[in-house]
């Protein structure tokens, strides 16, 4: 059953008489990569190889839709990927029958991923092209619960670029340099994730030859620039990284909770902004983000625990005030901007925001400190602000536009802070006015 689920995109894509369609493509790729850990303590992985194999089934666009011509006839389809990991010792923490925290070392598991991809062209010539690939889907790990992979199901993302050479009517050879990432979007800790830079070489087979590409028109359909006032709501769920002393040993000492034992919190962002479609392929948003997270309560509980322990933040001339949690202190405000690449109704999005205000200042004489680095924050901000809501953040993800006039959208984004994902957002939005 598990194998059937993984192969479903391949078989479904190959139905409906596609066997005789000249737009049908099969591809087989081999991969050799090196790990790229974000944390210095994992630098030992950089010398270790990862091996992989990809199977792809795809469609060559031929210009029947205007967006296919605008993007120089891209290829899109489904992939199935196997990755053999060669890391023989990763940290795995657990509690024994006496409640004591223990650790052991074991190999990193292997991974099978499946999902969708888009292959576009920076340059497309008669005999070769210089291409890029965007890949996204789910990965399934044979081992989990260690410091890298906290759950069996994770998100798998990849981006690459390189040349494709036309050998004959039915065969292409390709070479790519790729970055790939697997993690579970903070839904289950630990969640350092696995990052790999790899070389990919493959062969692409056109079983029924190549389709005839419809010529690009001298005069494309008239494009009308549009502007819209939109509102959206993005919700997410995360397991906090913030530790607390939660377990008392037989000797009376308090020990910290392990990542897998920490609670989950809800997060929400309401956006109100302007969407501008200034080109058939490109658009952008500028907005105000009104955020809230229940994780702020965890920070206030931790502050009370540290106060009782006599932490230096609460002593001396520079002592910070001990505050009580309230809903208002979990609020945040940030202006944001996002750039979109529009493949018809599908949009690939990249953006960022900077916090202007946090609810933790409410009822105090504390003020926001300005800067891009967390080191510029005050002790008060360091104590009460959840890690996901400090300084600035980025967003990476996609939207899919709905409706005849494309005045609604759904999407999913990674909210990222200092190259580490905070949590995954799931978004619904609509245009309130458009002109």
Secondary structure as the mmCIF struct_conf table of DSSP 4:
data_model
#
loop_
_struct_conf.conf_type_id
_struct_conf.id
_struct_conf.beg_label_comp_id
_struct_conf.beg_label_asym_id
_struct_conf.beg_label_seq_id
_struct_conf.end_label_comp_id
_struct_conf.end_label_asym_id
_struct_conf.end_label_seq_id
HELX_RH_AL_P HELX_RH_AL_P1 UNK A 2 UNK A 13
TURN_TY1_P TURN_TY1_P1 UNK A 14 UNK A 14
TURN_TY1_P TURN_TY1_P2 UNK A 16 UNK A 17
HELX_RH_3T_P HELX_RH_3T_P1 UNK A 18 UNK A 20
TURN_TY1_P TURN_TY1_P3 UNK A 22 UNK A 23
STRN STRN1 UNK A 24 UNK A 35
BEND BEND1 UNK A 38 UNK A 39
HELX_RH_3T_P HELX_RH_3T_P2 UNK A 40 UNK A 47
STRN STRN2 UNK A 49 UNK A 60
BEND BEND2 UNK A 63 UNK A 65
HELX_RH_AL_P HELX_RH_AL_P2 UNK A 66 UNK A 70
TURN_TY1_P TURN_TY1_P4 UNK A 71 UNK A 72
BEND BEND3 UNK A 73 UNK A 73
STRN STRN3 UNK A 75 UNK A 85
STRN STRN4 UNK A 90 UNK A 95
TURN_TY1_P TURN_TY1_P5 UNK A 97 UNK A 98
BEND BEND4 UNK A 99 UNK A 99
STRN STRN5 UNK A 101 UNK A 106
HELX_LH_PP_P HELX_LH_PP_P1 UNK A 107 UNK A 110
STRN STRN6 UNK A 111 UNK A 124
BEND BEND5 UNK A 126 UNK A 127
STRN STRN7 UNK A 128 UNK A 141
BEND BEND6 UNK A 142 UNK A 143
BEND BEND7 UNK A 145 UNK A 148
BEND BEND8 UNK A 151 UNK A 152
STRN STRN8 UNK A 153 UNK A 168
TURN_TY1_P TURN_TY1_P6 UNK A 169 UNK A 170
STRN STRN9 UNK A 171 UNK A 183
TURN_TY1_P TURN_TY1_P7 UNK A 185 UNK A 186
BEND BEND9 UNK A 187 UNK A 189
STRN STRN10 UNK A 194 UNK A 205
TURN_TY1_P TURN_TY1_P8 UNK A 207 UNK A 208
HELX_LH_PP_P HELX_LH_PP_P2 UNK A 211 UNK A 217
BEND BEND10 UNK A 218 UNK A 219
HELX_LH_PP_P HELX_LH_PP_P3 UNK A 220 UNK A 223
STRN STRN11 UNK A 226 UNK A 239
STRN STRN12 UNK A 245 UNK A 248
TURN_TY1_P TURN_TY1_P9 UNK A 250 UNK A 251
BEND BEND11 UNK A 252 UNK A 252
STRN STRN13 UNK A 254 UNK A 256
HELX_LH_PP_P HELX_LH_PP_P4 UNK A 257 UNK A 258
HELX_RH_3T_P HELX_RH_3T_P3 UNK A 259 UNK A 261
BEND BEND12 UNK A 262 UNK A 262
HELX_LH_PP_P HELX_LH_PP_P5 UNK A 263 UNK A 263
STRN STRN14 UNK A 264 UNK A 277
BEND BEND13 UNK A 279 UNK A 281
STRN STRN15 UNK A 282 UNK A 293
TURN_TY1_P TURN_TY1_P10 UNK A 294 UNK A 294
HELX_RH_AL_P HELX_RH_AL_P3 UNK A 295 UNK A 308
TURN_TY1_P TURN_TY1_P11 UNK A 309 UNK A 310
HELX_RH_3T_P HELX_RH_3T_P4 UNK A 312 UNK A 314
BEND BEND14 UNK A 315 UNK A 316
TURN_TY1_P TURN_TY1_P12 UNK A 317 UNK A 318
HELX_LH_PP_P HELX_LH_PP_P6 UNK A 319 UNK A 322
HELX_RH_3T_P HELX_RH_3T_P5 UNK A 327 UNK A 330
STRN STRN16 UNK A 331 UNK A 343
TURN_TY1_P TURN_TY1_P13 UNK A 344 UNK A 345
STRN STRN17 UNK A 346 UNK A 358
HELX_RH_3T_P HELX_RH_3T_P6 UNK A 359 UNK A 361
TURN_TY1_P TURN_TY1_P14 UNK A 362 UNK A 363
BEND BEND15 UNK A 364 UNK A 365
HELX_LH_PP_P HELX_LH_PP_P7 UNK A 368 UNK A 370
BEND BEND16 UNK A 372 UNK A 373
HELX_RH_3T_P HELX_RH_3T_P7 UNK A 374 UNK A 376
BEND BEND17 UNK A 377 UNK A 377
HELX_RH_AL_P HELX_RH_AL_P4 UNK A 379 UNK A 384
BEND BEND18 UNK A 385 UNK A 385
HELX_RH_3T_P HELX_RH_3T_P8 UNK A 387 UNK A 389
BEND BEND19 UNK A 390 UNK A 391
STRN STRN18 UNK A 392 UNK A 402
BEND BEND20 UNK A 403 UNK A 403
TURN_TY1_P TURN_TY1_P15 UNK A 404 UNK A 405
STRN STRN19 UNK A 408 UNK A 417
TURN_TY1_P TURN_TY1_P16 UNK A 418 UNK A 419
STRN STRN20 UNK A 420 UNK A 434
#
